[in-house]
Amino acid sequence: MHREIVERVLQDFEALRRPDTDPELEAVRLAILLEDVFDIVLPDAEIDPAVLADFSTVIALVTRLQEAV
């Protein structure tokens, strides 16, 4: 998967995100989006606001999970 595509999905997600939403709920929403768009399964330990808040970490995570398939 090209990094640019992952970045674009994350930018679109960020543009639609509501700032007053619970961080844990946002992490779950992003995890579902990533799983659906990139056909990956995020381990439960990765569905964490601290992990999913940093886009460079998310890009690395998506890349790693796609390479494992």
C-alpha atoms as one frame of an Amber mdcrd trajectory, in Angstrom:
protein
   0.000   0.000   0.000   1.297   3.391  -0.864   1.964   5.715   2.027   0.120
   8.512   0.209  -3.132   6.541   0.184  -2.906   5.832   3.905  -2.141   9.498
   4.561  -5.132  10.596   2.472  -7.503   8.279   4.365  -6.163   9.601   7.672
  -6.548  13.211   6.499 -10.139  12.546   5.445 -10.848  10.883   8.781  -9.344
  13.830  10.656 -11.421  16.304   8.649 -14.623  14.498   9.640 -13.672  13.912
  13.268 -15.562  15.775  15.960 -13.134  17.269  18.491 -15.472  16.720  21.452
 -15.747  12.948  20.917 -14.309  10.539  23.463 -10.736   9.522  22.443 -11.462
   5.826  22.964 -14.503   6.012  20.704 -12.427   7.809  18.075  -9.802   5.055
  18.293 -12.462   2.408  17.683 -13.930   4.392  14.776 -10.490   4.765  13.191
  -9.717   1.076  13.738 -12.939   0.073  11.979 -12.176   2.450   9.112  -8.649
   1.096   8.705  -9.844  -2.498   8.794 -12.539  -1.831   6.191 -10.503   0.313
   3.818  -7.238  -1.632   3.934  -8.630  -5.136   4.557  -6.548  -5.681   7.682
  -7.303  -6.778  11.243  -5.926  -4.640  14.033  -4.938  -6.545  17.163  -6.840
  -5.398  20.245  -3.650  -3.977  21.755  -3.320  -1.615  18.775  -6.832  -0.189
  19.212  -5.601   2.357  21.675  -5.978   6.151  21.525  -2.264   6.558  22.270
  -1.319   4.350  19.317  -3.883   5.656  16.841  -3.429   9.343  17.663  -0.076
   9.536  15.883  -0.511   9.301  12.123   3.063   8.197  11.442   2.522   5.297
  13.846  -0.759   4.439  12.118   0.905   4.471   8.696   3.624   2.134   9.963
   0.997  -0.118  11.560  -1.087  -0.371   8.365   2.031  -1.068   6.304   3.209
  -3.771   8.709  -0.196  -5.475   8.822  -0.580  -5.425   5.037   2.861  -6.929
   4.543   1.949  -9.737   6.953  -0.977 -10.830   4.777
